[in-house]
Amino acid sequence: DVKVTQSSRYLVKRTGEKVFLECVQDMDHENMFWYRQDPGLGLRLIYFSYDVKMKEKGDIPEGYSVSREKKERFSLILESASTNQTSMYLCASSWGTGGNTGELFFGEGSRLTVL
Amino acid sequence: AQKVTQAQTEISVVEKEDVTLDCVYETRDTTYYLFWYKQPPSGELVFLIRRNSFDEQNEISGRYSWNFQKSTSSFNFTITASQVVDSAVYFCALILNTGNQFYFGTGTSLTVIP
């Protein structure tokens, strides 16, 4: 059964803490994505990566960074968490490019609360 | 720029009713792909369908059907004889043939009342 696994379902952090959200996929997909989901705003793309050590900014990259040292793993980093980063974070992966891109496979999500 | 609009924020229907979820998209590209995803209360988004811009044939899968109309830039999703298990948030998405980025609508929350 193919899978995208996010390391934590629920996290509670304090303002100013550094936060790591880990995502691992076992499908050998080239592309990996981090989205943020907030009520009424849908899914907003933070960063994506189409290859190891490659990254591209999405729509809302401010306050976030990412790391992709291995093909199967894509990490989202909040250098100094703030309360407005309280949200549900979704990791996804897909194969191919453009017209040859398959559908996105999503993890279960990580709900982050920043106090 | 690309945009996907799901104007219906929330819909409630009684079980066994039919319901249509609207999706309107904007793009200047001629080759693109459209998707529908379901997000049940458990949280994990599940792929439902992928359709390319050259294939306007409607598709039916059990109680689910999709109506793609290029002339109105719409890709609507109909659930026939709705069931409580259909209660979820549904997202429409677009990807261009030339890109890696998916553009999502804001989602429609469907509640099916028993």
Interface residues (C-beta under 8 A of the other chain):
Chain A: N31 F33 Y35 G40 L41 G42 L43 L45 F48 Y50 E56 G58 M88 L90 A92 S94 T97 G98 G99 T101 G102 E103 L104 F105 F106 G107 E108 G109
Chain B: Q6 T9 T31 Y33 F35 Y37 S42 G43 E44 L45 V46 F47 R50 N52 F91 A93 I95 L96 N97 T98 G99 N100 Q101 F102 F104 G105 T106 G107
